[in-house]
Amino acid sequence: MSETDFSLPASPGTALVTGAGGRIGAAIAARLAAAGYAVVVHYRGSENGAAGVRDTIVGKGGRAEVLAADLARREERARLMER
C-alpha cells in the first residue's frame, strides 16, 4: 500500500491518536495534522516523545494537545474521552 492509497475525509476535525509518542503513532499524528486535523497526542509513558510530536505539529502551524492516560484503566479512558 502506498501513501497515496490512504485517504482522509474532506472536512477535518479533531483526531485522537493513541500511542502518538512512539514512531507509528507520531507518523499518524503528523499526517493528520498536515491534513488539517487538530490532533490529541496521547501517551502513557513517553511524555517527552509526545511533547516532541506536539511541538513539531505546532511548529508547522498545526494544532495539537498532549494528554496522558493508561488506556487499560477504565477511569482514565473515560477521562480522556471527556476532554
C-alpha positions in Angstrom: 0.0 0.0 0.0 1.4 3.3 -1.0 1.0 6.6 0.9 -1.5 7.8 -1.8 -3.9 5.0 -1.0 -4.6 6.5 2.4 -7.4 9.0 2.1 -8.9 11.2 4.8 -12.3 12.9 5.0 -12.5 16.2 3.1 -13.6 18.1 6.2 -11.0 17.6 9.0 -11.9 17.9 12.7 -10.1 16.5 15.7 -8.2 13.3 15.8 -7.2 11.3 18.9 -4.0 9.4 18.2 -3.3 6.8 20.8 0.4 6.0 21.4 1.4 9.1 19.5 4.6 9.5 21.5 6.1 6.5 19.6 7.1 6.0 16.0 4.0 4.8 14.2 1.6 7.0 16.3 3.9 10.0 15.7 3.8 9.5 12.0 0.0 9.1 12.0 -0.4 12.3 14.1 1.9 14.2 11.8 -0.1 13.1 8.7 -3.4 14.0 10.3 -2.0 17.4 11.3 -0.7 18.0 7.8 -4.2 17.3 6.5 -5.7 20.0 8.8 -6.8 18.0 11.8 -6.4 19.2 15.3 -4.5 16.3 17.0 -4.8 15.0 20.5 -1.4 13.4 21.1 -2.0 10.6 23.6 0.8 8.8 25.6 1.0 6.5 28.5 4.8 6.5 29.3 6.6 8.6 26.7 5.9 12.1 27.8 8.9 13.5 26.1 8.1 11.8 22.8 4.5 13.1 22.9 5.7 16.6 23.7 8.1 16.4 20.8 5.3 15.4 18.4 3.1 18.2 19.7 6.0 20.7 19.3 6.6 19.5 15.7 3.0 19.8 14.7 2.6 23.3 16.3 5.9 24.4 14.8 4.4 23.6 11.3 1.3 25.7 12.1 -0.9 22.8 13.2 -2.9 22.4 16.4 -2.1 19.7 18.9 -2.6 18.9 22.6 -0.9 16.3 24.7 -2.9 14.0 27.1 -1.6 11.2 29.2 -3.8 8.1 30.0 -3.4 4.5 30.8 -6.0 3.0 28.5 -6.1 -0.3 30.4 -7.8 1.7 33.2 -11.5 2.4 32.7 -11.5 5.7 34.6 -8.6 7.0 32.6 -10.2 6.1 29.3 -13.4 7.9 30.5 -11.3 11.0 31.5 -9.6 11.0 28.1 -12.8 10.9 26.2 -14.4 13.6 28.3 -11.8 16.0 27.0 
